[in-house]
Amino acid sequence: MDGPTVLAFALALRRKTKKKIRRKWAKNWFLKRKKFGHSKLLDELRCTEPSDFRNFLRMDEDSFDELLELMRPCIEKQDTNMRDAISPLQTDFQ
């Protein structure tokens, strides 16, 4: 094969392959991560995207809840006159 024939063949192959068109560049919960914080982000994932919750934490919801209950006494803080403590997992989100 000569040079122009190879070039024509390469161009023909290139035209047949189409680029995959993405419907979304990023998931909605990922775009809201700065607004939510960790605990509210986890609640958002539980309610709207259970498969993403598992992928994000690498464990299912039951395992996460069990682990949180085991760790709660170690990480929970007391409320003070200056401010209320943040609970290990807040369940309300807006």
Residue frames relative to the residue before (quaternion, step in Angstrom):
aa qw qx qy qz dx dy dz
M 1.0000 0.0000 0.0000 0.0000 0.00 0.00 0.00
D 0.3427 -0.7352 0.5451 0.2117 3.51 -0.99 0.79
G 0.7589 -0.4367 0.2640 0.4046 3.58 -1.30 0.28
P 0.6989 0.4646 -0.2973 0.4553 3.65 0.76 -0.92
T 0.6258 0.5360 -0.3411 0.4525 3.59 1.06 -0.68
V 0.6477 0.5077 -0.3100 0.4761 3.58 0.98 -0.86
L 0.6478 0.5200 -0.3104 0.4620 3.57 0.98 -0.85
A 0.6572 0.5005 -0.3083 0.4718 3.60 0.93 -0.85
F 0.6448 0.5171 -0.3143 0.4669 3.58 1.01 -0.81
A 0.6541 0.5097 -0.3087 0.4659 3.61 0.97 -0.86
L 0.6578 0.5015 -0.3109 0.4681 3.59 0.97 -0.80
A 0.6327 0.5289 -0.3302 0.4592 3.58 1.04 -0.75
L 0.6482 0.5015 -0.3172 0.4772 3.59 0.99 -0.78
R 0.6501 0.5325 -0.3160 0.4404 3.56 0.97 -0.85
R 0.6540 0.5209 -0.3172 0.4476 3.61 0.98 -0.73
K 0.6514 0.5392 -0.3177 0.4290 3.59 1.06 -0.69
T 0.6855 0.4427 -0.2917 0.4990 3.59 1.06 -0.63
K 0.1559 -0.7945 0.5835 0.0627 3.55 -0.70 1.10
K 0.4843 -0.6546 0.5025 0.2907 3.49 -1.12 0.71
K 0.4758 -0.6720 0.4904 0.2854 3.57 -0.97 0.89
I 0.2906 -0.7579 0.5630 0.1555 3.56 -0.80 1.03
R 0.2920 -0.7652 0.5511 0.1595 3.56 -0.73 1.09
R 0.3842 -0.7105 0.5406 0.2352 3.52 -1.04 0.80
K 0.7853 0.1033 -0.0343 0.6095 3.55 1.08 -0.79
W 0.3641 -0.7132 0.5496 0.2380 3.56 -1.06 0.71
A 0.7874 -0.0116 0.0260 0.6158 3.58 1.09 -0.70
K 0.5208 -0.6309 0.4707 0.3304 3.56 -1.14 0.60
N 0.6377 -0.5723 0.3637 0.3655 3.55 -1.15 0.69
W 0.6630 0.5042 -0.3273 0.4462 3.61 0.89 -0.82
F 0.6290 0.5383 -0.3379 0.4478 3.58 1.09 -0.66
L 0.6531 0.5095 -0.3090 0.4672 3.57 1.06 -0.73
K 0.7029 0.4572 -0.2590 0.4794 3.60 1.17 -0.57
R 0.3922 0.7763 -0.4461 0.2111 3.62 1.24 -0.08
K 0.6560 0.5011 -0.3299 0.4579 3.62 1.01 -0.66
K 0.6515 0.5184 -0.3096 0.4594 3.58 1.10 -0.67
F 0.7323 0.4765 -0.2418 0.4221 3.58 0.91 -0.89
G 0.2827 -0.6925 0.6087 0.2646 3.58 0.55 -1.08
H 0.7136 -0.5022 0.2769 0.4024 3.58 -1.22 0.32
S 0.7166 0.4655 -0.2961 0.4268 3.61 0.66 -0.99
K 0.6893 0.4544 -0.2907 0.4836 3.58 0.91 -0.79
L 0.5913 0.5557 -0.3605 0.4599 3.56 1.13 -0.57
L 0.6496 0.5062 -0.3198 0.4686 3.59 0.98 -0.80
D 0.6381 0.5084 -0.3331 0.4727 3.60 1.01 -0.71
E 0.6291 0.5275 -0.3255 0.4690 3.56 1.00 -0.81
L 0.6636 0.4975 -0.3020 0.4700 3.58 0.96 -0.84
R 0.6333 0.5370 -0.3367 0.4440 3.59 0.96 -0.81
C 0.7274 0.4530 -0.2441 0.4539 3.56 0.89 -0.94
T 0.8142 0.3198 -0.1508 0.4606 3.57 0.80 -0.94
E 0.8236 0.1093 -0.0132 0.5564 3.59 0.96 -0.84
P 0.1336 -0.8351 0.5276 0.0799 3.64 0.28 1.16
S 0.6427 0.5117 -0.3445 0.4543 3.62 0.99 -0.64
D 0.6449 0.4985 -0.3229 0.4810 3.60 1.08 -0.64
F 0.5726 0.5725 -0.3754 0.4509 3.59 1.14 -0.60
R 0.6784 0.4823 -0.2838 0.4761 3.56 0.89 -0.95
N 0.6689 0.4955 -0.2995 0.4662 3.58 0.94 -0.83
F 0.6559 0.5293 -0.3051 0.4433 3.60 1.00 -0.85
L 0.7883 0.3115 -0.1527 0.5082 3.61 0.90 -0.93
R 0.3316 -0.7613 0.4833 0.2773 3.57 1.27 -0.34
M 0.7047 0.3131 -0.2902 0.5666 3.56 1.09 0.80
D 0.5235 -0.6300 0.4591 0.3440 3.57 -1.17 0.46
E 0.7145 -0.4787 0.3059 0.4083 3.56 -1.31 0.29
D 0.6477 0.5270 -0.3273 0.4424 3.60 0.95 -0.80
S 0.6565 0.4971 -0.3109 0.4745 3.59 0.97 -0.82
F 0.6387 0.5228 -0.3250 0.4615 3.58 1.00 -0.79
D 0.6600 0.5044 -0.3079 0.4639 3.59 0.93 -0.89
E 0.6471 0.5168 -0.3121 0.4656 3.57 0.99 -0.83
L 0.6624 0.4970 -0.2943 0.4772 3.58 0.94 -0.88
L 0.6425 0.5226 -0.3199 0.4601 3.58 1.00 -0.80
E 0.6547 0.5059 -0.3143 0.4654 3.59 0.97 -0.78
L 0.6387 0.5131 -0.3242 0.4729 3.58 1.07 -0.67
M 0.7411 0.4234 -0.2146 0.4749 3.58 1.01 -0.83
R 0.4687 0.7290 -0.4193 0.2703 3.58 1.20 -0.46
P 0.6792 0.4787 -0.3300 0.4478 3.69 0.78 -0.80
C 0.6636 0.5149 -0.3051 0.4489 3.60 1.09 -0.63
I 0.7927 0.3410 -0.1640 0.4779 3.59 0.98 -0.77
E 0.5632 0.6141 -0.3940 0.3878 3.59 1.20 -0.27
K 0.2134 -0.7829 0.5769 0.0933 3.57 -0.98 0.89
Q 0.5074 -0.6371 0.4933 0.3055 3.56 -1.33 0.28
D 0.4998 -0.6058 0.5199 0.3360 3.56 -1.23 0.52
T 0.1554 -0.7762 0.6043 0.0900 3.59 -1.09 0.69
N 0.6749 -0.4640 0.3688 0.4395 3.58 -1.31 0.02
M 0.6591 0.5369 -0.2982 0.4341 3.56 1.12 -0.67
R 0.8007 -0.1286 0.1212 0.5724 3.61 0.97 -0.81
D 0.5016 -0.6121 0.5170 0.3263 3.51 -1.33 0.37
A 0.4803 -0.6628 0.4943 0.2927 3.54 -1.06 0.76
I 0.4358 -0.6535 0.5492 0.2854 3.53 -1.21 0.56
S 0.4027 -0.7176 0.5079 0.2548 3.56 -0.78 0.98
P 0.6415 -0.5386 0.3665 0.4051 3.62 -1.13 0.47
L 0.7934 -0.0192 0.0004 0.6084 3.58 1.07 -0.60
Q 0.1818 -0.7691 0.6065 0.0872 3.53 -0.58 1.17
T 0.2874 -0.8061 0.4979 0.1403 3.56 -0.81 0.95
D 0.6373 0.5058 -0.3576 0.4584 3.61 1.18 0.02
F 0.0716 0.7761 -0.6256 0.0357 3.56 -1.06 0.76
Q 0.2904 -0.7572 0.5624 0.1612 3.54 -1.22 0.51
